[in-house]
Amino acid sequence: METRRLQYLYELSRMGSMRGVADLLGTTTSTVSQQIAFLARETGARLLEPAGRGVRLTPAGRRLADHAEAILTAVDSARLDLVPGAAPSGTLRVAGFATAIRTTLMPVIAELADRHPSMDIVVFEHEPAEAMKLLGVDQIDLALTYDYNLAPDQVDAGVDTLPLWSTPWGLGVPTADARRLGFLPAPGTHDAPGSAAPDAATVFSAFRDHDWIGNSRNIADETVLRIISSMAGFEPALRHQSDSLDLVEDLILAGLGVGLLPENRPPREGITILELHDPDIRLRAFARIRRGRSAWPALALVLDRISA
C-alpha cells in the first residue's frame, strides 16, 4: 500500500467529505476518490459506502484509517530517526501568531543563527486555525497557536501539544468611560480600602450599550465575548473586527467600541484595561507539531528552547 493513498483515507476519516479532503490537500475530489478506490482494490476490502449525497467509511474503512494514522506516524518517525544525534540542520518552517513569534521564537532565532549556521528557520504569521491547517498538510513543521481558557481549542489526535505560557486578558475601554462608570476613582481620590473588584459579568454589563470589537481571523475572541455577555444577560453588538491589537486600541480611542486586550500591554493614554474575574480570561499559548516529528534534531532543539 502506498502511504500517499493511506493519507487520503486518513484525512477522509477526519474531514468527513471528499470535498474537505480535496481542499485540505490541494487536489480534486476526483483524485481523492480514485486514490481511495485504488486502495480498496489493493486491500480487497470495501472502504466506502453511500451516505445521502456523500460517502462514509465502512467499518473496514474506519479500521484501516486507524492503522493509517499509526503507519503515517511511524514513517515520519523512521525518516527523522535515520541519523540519531545528528547536528540540527535544514529548514524549519514555523507558522504562528505575531505575539508568540515576537516574544517566544525571535530570541531563539537570534541564538541559533550563530550556534547552528546549517539550520534555517522560515516564519509565517498566521492565526491558530490557519497555522493548524498548514500543519495538517505538512506545509509547516511547527505551529505556535493560542486559545482562551473559556474557549479551548479542539486539536486532532495526530497532533502533539506543548504548553508554552499564558497571560490574563481584560476589557479595553476608554479611560473617560471607565471613570464615568465608576471603575476608576475620580482624579485626586483613591479607591476605598478593601473594596472588592466587580466580576466579569458586571464589567461587561456596564458597557452593554457600547459597540464591541472582535477578531477578524479567529472566532475564539468572539466566543469569549459572547460567553461573558450572556452571563450579564445581553448580546454584544460586534460592529468591528481586527486581528491587530494596535488597531483595536485605535478603535477604542476613537470611541468606536470596546474589546479584549492583554493586561500586560504597554499603557496607552486614554485607554484603561479593566481586570476580569469570576471568570477570568487567560490566553494560553501552545507549540503544536505532527505526532512522530519531535525526533528531528532541528525541531527538537527549537522545542527545547521555546519551552525553557
Kinemage of the C-alpha trace (Angstrom):
@kinemage 1
@onewidth
@group {chain A} dominant
@subgroup {mainchain}
@vectorlist {calphas} color= white
{ca met a 1} P 0.000 0.000 0.000
{ca glu a 2} L 1.260 3.470 -0.843
{ca thr a 3} L 1.422 5.797 2.121
{ca arg a 4} L 0.024 8.616 -0.038
{ca arg a 5} L -3.191 6.646 -0.544
{ca leu a 6} L -3.379 5.960 3.166
{ca gln a 7} L -3.094 9.725 3.680
{ca tyr a 8} L -6.243 10.283 1.595
{ca leu a 9} L -8.190 7.718 3.628
{ca tyr a 10} L -6.952 9.078 6.945
{ca glu a 11} L -7.886 12.643 6.011
{ca leu a 12} L -11.341 11.467 4.899
{ca ser a 13} L -11.849 9.921 8.336
{ca arg a 14} L -11.049 13.346 9.851
{ca met a 15} L -12.750 15.671 7.362
{ca gly a 16} L -15.854 13.609 6.613
{ca ser a 17} L -16.141 14.521 2.929
{ca met a 18} L -14.260 14.162 -0.345
{ca arg a 19} L -14.508 17.922 -0.859
{ca gly a 20} L -12.965 18.576 2.556
{ca val a 21} L -10.030 16.263 1.788
{ca ala a 22} L -9.536 17.818 -1.649
{ca asp a 23} L -9.469 21.334 -0.190
{ca leu a 24} L -7.108 20.268 2.588
{ca leu a 25} L -4.618 18.519 0.287
{ca gly a 26} L -4.925 20.958 -2.609
{ca thr a 27} L -6.307 18.456 -5.120
{ca thr a 28} L -9.656 17.465 -6.674
{ca thr a 29} L -12.478 15.277 -5.382
{ca ser a 30} L -11.924 13.029 -8.418
{ca thr a 31} L -8.317 12.402 -7.361
{ca val a 32} L -9.363 11.662 -3.779
{ca ser a 33} L -11.998 9.197 -4.996
{ca gln a 34} L -9.574 7.491 -7.400
{ca gln a 35} L -6.828 7.090 -4.793
{ca ile a 36} L -9.200 5.561 -2.237
{ca ala a 37} L -10.617 3.280 -4.941
{ca phe a 38} L -7.063 2.104 -5.728
{ca leu a 39} L -6.532 1.499 -2.026
{ca ala a 40} L -9.732 -0.571 -1.826
{ca arg a 41} L -8.540 -2.766 -4.704
{ca glu a 42} L -5.138 -3.205 -3.045
{ca thr a 43} L -6.678 -4.300 0.249
{ca gly a 44} L -9.581 -6.239 -1.230
{ca ala a 45} L -11.923 -4.525 1.237
{ca arg a 46} L -14.880 -2.230 0.742
{ca leu a 47} L -13.766 1.032 2.334
{ca leu a 48} L -16.640 3.408 1.490
{ca glu a 49} L -20.411 3.275 1.382
{ca pro a 50} L -23.061 5.795 0.248
{ca ala a 51} L -24.406 8.221 2.864
{ca gly a 52} L -27.036 10.563 1.444
{ca arg a 53} L -25.364 12.558 -1.305
{ca gly a 54} L -21.893 11.738 0.009
{ca val a 55} L -19.960 8.771 1.341
{ca arg a 56} L -18.774 7.479 4.686
{ca leu a 57} L -16.235 4.925 5.811
{ca thr a 58} L -17.347 1.342 6.252
{ca pro a 59} L -16.280 -0.475 9.431
{ca ala a 60} L -13.334 -1.856 7.429
{ca gly a 61} L -12.552 1.660 6.205
{ca arg a 62} L -12.549 3.020 9.757
{ca arg a 63} L -10.206 0.261 10.930
{ca leu a 64} L -7.825 0.917 8.041
{ca ala a 65} L -7.949 4.681 8.756
{ca asp a 66} L -6.868 3.952 12.350
{ca his a 67} L -3.994 1.851 11.018
{ca ala a 68} L -3.188 4.607 8.505
{ca glu a 69} L -2.649 7.147 11.293
{ca ala a 70} L -0.227 4.797 13.056
{ca ile a 71} L 1.553 3.915 9.801
{ca leu a 72} L 1.980 7.534 8.707
{ca thr a 73} L 3.305 8.474 12.144
{ca ala a 74} L 5.736 5.544 12.080
{ca val a 75} L 7.002 6.521 8.630
{ca asp a 76} L 7.644 10.068 9.857
{ca ser a 77} L 9.448 8.777 12.933
{ca ala a 78} L 11.602 6.398 10.892
{ca arg a 79} L 12.625 9.125 8.467
{ca leu a 80} L 13.548 11.524 11.244
{ca asp a 81} L 15.460 8.890 13.228
{ca leu a 82} L 17.713 7.765 10.381
{ca val a 83} L 20.562 9.906 11.730
{ca pro a 84} L 20.191 9.860 15.530
{ca gly a 85} L 22.189 12.520 17.311
{ca ala a 86} L 22.864 14.486 14.146
{ca ala a 87} L 23.538 18.207 14.483
{ca pro a 88} L 20.446 20.355 13.853
{ca ser a 89} L 20.293 21.347 10.192
{ca gly a 90} L 17.852 22.049 7.406
{ca thr a 91} L 14.896 24.396 7.137
{ca leu a 92} L 12.357 24.547 9.942
{ca arg a 93} L 9.038 26.066 8.879
{ca val a 94} L 7.122 27.827 11.656
{ca ala a 95} L 3.670 29.428 11.490
{ca gly a 96} L 2.195 31.270 14.431
{ca phe a 97} L 0.510 34.333 15.837
{ca ala a 98} L 2.503 37.535 15.986
{ca thr a 99} L 2.946 37.761 19.776
{ca ala a 100} L 4.390 34.253 20.063
{ca ile a 101} L 6.686 34.829 17.114
{ca arg a 102} L 7.996 38.082 18.592
{ca thr a 103} L 8.358 37.040 22.238
{ca thr a 104} L 8.986 33.289 22.038
{ca leu a 105} L 10.520 32.478 18.659
{ca met a 106} L 12.589 35.535 17.701
{ca pro a 107} L 15.036 35.224 20.638
{ca val a 108} L 15.607 31.592 19.647
{ca ile a 109} L 16.235 32.543 16.012
{ca ala a 110} L 18.859 35.061 17.121
{ca glu a 111} L 20.557 32.485 19.366
{ca leu a 112} L 20.629 29.685 16.776
{ca ala a 113} L 21.871 31.872 13.925
{ca asp a 114} L 25.382 31.796 15.432
{ca arg a 115} L 25.395 28.352 17.025
{ca his a 116} L 23.825 26.351 14.179
{ca pro a 117} L 24.559 28.059 10.844
{ca ser a 118} L 23.388 24.996 8.882
{ca met a 119} L 19.902 25.408 10.315
{ca asp a 120} L 17.400 27.854 8.846
{ca ile a 121} L 14.051 28.996 10.277
{ca val a 122} L 11.316 30.307 7.996
{ca val a 123} L 8.487 32.261 9.654
{ca phe a 124} L 4.855 32.691 8.583
{ca glu a 125} L 2.431 34.858 10.576
{ca his a 126} L -0.936 33.084 10.913
{ca glu a 127} L -3.824 32.825 13.316
{ca pro a 128} L -4.276 29.392 15.013
{ca ala a 129} L -6.794 27.846 12.588
{ca glu a 130} L -4.672 28.903 9.621
{ca ala a 131} L -1.482 27.531 11.182
{ca met a 132} L -3.132 24.222 12.083
{ca lys a 133} L -4.381 23.768 8.525
{ca leu a 134} L -0.833 24.250 7.230
{ca leu a 135} L 0.453 21.776 9.828
{ca gly a 136} L -2.167 19.244 8.761
{ca val a 137} L -0.984 19.219 5.141
{ca asp a 138} L 2.721 19.232 6.100
{ca gln a 139} L 3.412 22.731 4.786
{ca ile a 140} L 4.955 23.709 8.136
{ca asp a 141} L 6.778 21.824 10.884
{ca leu a 142} L 5.733 23.844 13.948
{ca ala a 143} L 2.575 25.789 14.761
{ca leu a 144} L 2.510 28.408 17.521
{ca thr a 145} L -1.151 28.744 18.463
{ca tyr a 146} L -3.340 30.047 21.243
{ca asp a 147} L -6.757 29.604 22.722
{ca tyr a 148} L -8.629 31.029 25.714
{ca asn a 149} L -9.484 29.185 28.895
{ca leu a 150} L -13.152 29.960 28.138
{ca ala a 151} L -12.885 28.783 24.515
{ca pro a 152} L -10.465 25.829 24.451
{ca asp a 153} L -9.188 24.519 21.119
{ca gln a 154} L -10.163 21.107 19.783
{ca val a 155} L -6.954 19.504 18.479
{ca asp a 156} L -6.675 16.495 16.180
{ca ala a 157} L -5.431 13.263 17.754
{ca gly a 158} L -2.481 13.228 15.359
{ca val a 159} L -1.040 16.421 16.877
{ca asp a 160} L 1.252 16.721 19.905
{ca thr a 161} L 0.887 19.842 22.059
{ca leu a 162} L 3.421 21.598 24.284
{ca pro a 163} L 2.034 24.334 26.601
{ca leu a 164} L 4.190 27.478 26.482
{ca trp a 165} L 2.763 30.328 28.571
{ca ser a 166} L -0.441 32.113 29.481
{ca thr a 167} L -1.407 35.700 30.187
{ca pro a 168} L -4.524 37.364 31.630
{ca trp a 169} L -6.703 39.485 29.360
{ca gly a 170} L -9.038 42.288 30.328
{ca leu a 171} L -11.551 44.613 28.720
{ca gly a 172} L -10.023 47.601 26.966
{ca val a 173} L -12.226 50.696 27.306
{ca pro a 174} L -11.840 54.484 27.037
{ca thr a 175} L -10.440 55.797 30.321
{ca ala a 176} L -13.115 58.509 30.439
{ca asp a 177} L -15.862 55.848 30.278
{ca ala a 178} L -14.150 53.724 32.940
{ca arg a 179} L -14.091 56.731 35.253
{ca arg a 180} L -17.656 57.822 34.422
{ca leu a 181} L -18.988 54.321 35.146
{ca gly a 182} L -17.183 54.103 38.492
{ca phe a 183} L -14.392 51.670 37.600
{ca leu a 184} L -11.720 54.300 38.255
{ca pro a 185} L -11.591 56.792 41.112
{ca ala a 186} L -12.082 60.447 40.329
{ca pro a 187} L -8.859 62.439 39.909
{ca gly a 188} L -7.279 63.208 43.284
{ca thr a 189} L -9.166 60.420 45.092
{ca his a 190} L -8.418 56.775 45.864
{ca asp a 191} L -10.368 53.531 45.987
{ca ala a 192} L -11.836 52.679 49.362
{ca pro a 193} L -9.596 50.205 51.246
{ca gly a 194} L -10.706 46.599 50.801
{ca ser a 195} L -13.200 47.367 48.053
{ca ala a 196} L -13.868 44.210 46.045
{ca ala a 197} L -13.303 44.171 42.291
{ca pro a 198} L -16.517 43.551 40.304
{ca asp a 199} L -16.919 40.246 38.476
{ca ala a 200} L -16.559 39.978 34.692
{ca ala a 201} L -20.309 39.974 34.044
{ca thr a 202} L -20.703 43.219 35.987
{ca val a 203} L -17.901 44.853 33.985
{ca phe a 204} L -19.397 43.702 30.677
{ca ser a 205} L -22.885 44.785 31.690
{ca ala a 206} L -21.672 48.342 32.322
{ca phe a 207} L -20.607 48.529 28.654
{ca arg a 208} L -23.592 46.712 27.170
{ca asp a 209} L -24.647 49.781 25.161
{ca his a 210} L -21.213 50.163 23.570
{ca asp a 211} L -20.162 48.636 20.280
{ca trp a 212} L -17.723 45.723 20.606
{ca ile a 213} L -14.569 44.725 18.729
{ca gly a 214} L -13.857 41.132 17.698
{ca asn a 215} L -11.025 39.386 15.870
{ca ser a 216} L -11.217 39.231 12.083
{ca arg a 217} L -9.298 35.938 11.837
{ca asn a 218} L -10.121 33.973 14.989
{ca ile a 219} L -13.610 33.175 16.255
{ca ala a 220} L -12.325 32.444 19.805
{ca asp a 221} L -12.336 36.146 20.771
{ca glu a 222} L -15.971 36.476 19.753
{ca thr a 223} L -16.840 33.265 21.618
{ca val a 224} L -15.353 34.639 24.842
{ca leu a 225} L -17.171 37.962 24.430
{ca arg a 226} L -20.477 36.180 23.893
{ca ile a 227} L -19.994 33.816 26.854
{ca ile a 228} L -19.461 36.603 29.392
{ca ser a 229} L -22.086 38.850 27.783
{ca ser a 230} L -24.623 36.019 28.083
{ca met a 231} L -23.768 35.791 31.795
{ca ala a 232} L -24.581 39.507 32.001
{ca gly a 233} L -27.850 38.990 30.124
{ca phe a 234} L -27.204 40.767 26.835
{ca glu a 235} L -25.983 40.189 23.278
{ca pro a 236} L -22.875 42.260 22.401
{ca ala a 237} L -23.078 44.453 19.301
{ca leu a 238} L -19.976 43.182 17.485
{ca arg a 239} L -19.535 46.004 14.988
{ca his a 240} L -15.783 45.896 14.326
{ca gln a 241} L -13.152 43.214 13.689
{ca ser a 242} L -9.370 43.397 13.798
{ca asp a 243} L -6.512 40.961 14.352
{ca ser a 244} L -4.174 43.867 15.195
{ca leu a 245} L -4.062 44.890 18.857
{ca asp a 246} L -2.756 48.307 17.834
{ca leu a 247} L -5.858 48.822 15.683
{ca val a 248} L -8.114 47.587 18.496
{ca glu a 249} L -6.605 50.317 20.668
{ca asp a 250} L -7.089 52.907 17.905
{ca leu a 251} L -10.762 51.960 17.647
{ca ile a 252} L -11.189 52.232 21.425
{ca leu a 253} L -9.519 55.653 21.493
{ca ala a 254} L -11.794 56.802 18.674
{ca gly a 255} L -14.826 55.874 20.781
{ca leu a 256} L -15.896 53.202 18.299
{ca gly a 257} L -16.052 50.277 20.692
{ca val a 258} L -14.556 48.217 23.495
{ca gly a 259} L -12.632 44.955 23.179
{ca leu a 260} L -10.340 42.406 24.741
{ca leu a 261} L -6.692 43.327 25.355
{ca pro a 262} L -3.863 41.610 27.261
{ca glu a 263} L -3.402 43.094 30.710
{ca asn a 264} L 0.361 43.374 30.140
{ca arg a 265} L 0.005 45.724 27.142
{ca pro a 266} L 2.166 48.841 27.484
{ca pro a 267} L -0.022 51.651 28.909
{ca arg a 268} L -1.543 53.975 26.313
{ca glu a 269} L -3.019 57.293 27.347
{ca gly a 270} L -6.788 57.306 27.090
{ca ile a 271} L -7.205 53.523 27.376
{ca thr a 272} L -7.853 51.527 30.540
{ca ile a 273} L -7.741 47.724 30.634
{ca leu a 274} L -10.228 46.554 33.248
{ca glu a 275} L -9.315 43.324 35.036
{ca leu a 276} L -11.808 40.485 34.709
{ca his a 277} L -12.566 37.979 37.470
{ca asp a 278} L -15.095 35.201 38.084
{ca pro a 279} L -14.485 34.178 35.391
{ca asp a 280} L -11.099 35.441 34.368
{ca ile a 281} L -9.874 35.330 30.775
{ca arg a 282} L -6.482 33.827 30.019
{ca leu a 283} L -4.850 33.470 26.636
{ca arg a 284} L -2.873 30.214 26.511
{ca ala a 285} L -0.031 29.740 24.019
{ca phe a 286} L 0.998 26.346 22.634
{ca ala a 287} L 3.571 24.747 20.339
{ca arg a 288} L 1.984 22.090 18.144
{ca ile a 289} L 3.619 19.520 15.879
{ca arg a 290} L 2.570 16.469 13.926
{ca arg a 291} L 2.883 13.317 16.013
{ca gly a 292} L 6.161 11.499 15.453
{ca arg a 293} L 8.153 14.575 14.375
{ca ser a 294} L 9.805 15.576 17.649
{ca ala a 295} L 12.882 13.410 16.989
{ca trp a 296} L 14.049 15.655 14.135
{ca pro a 297} L 17.076 17.436 15.657
{ca ala a 298} L 16.190 20.897 14.324
{ca leu a 299} L 12.639 20.722 15.640
{ca ala a 300} L 13.690 19.110 18.918
{ca leu a 301} L 16.162 21.927 19.542
{ca val a 302} L 13.631 24.691 18.933
{ca leu a 303} L 11.014 22.962 21.099
{ca asp a 304} L 13.560 22.697 23.900
{ca arg a 305} L 14.461 26.409 23.616
{ca ile a 306} L 10.932 27.810 23.457
{ca ser a 307} L 9.764 25.737 26.414
{ca ala a 308} L 12.706 26.623 28.632
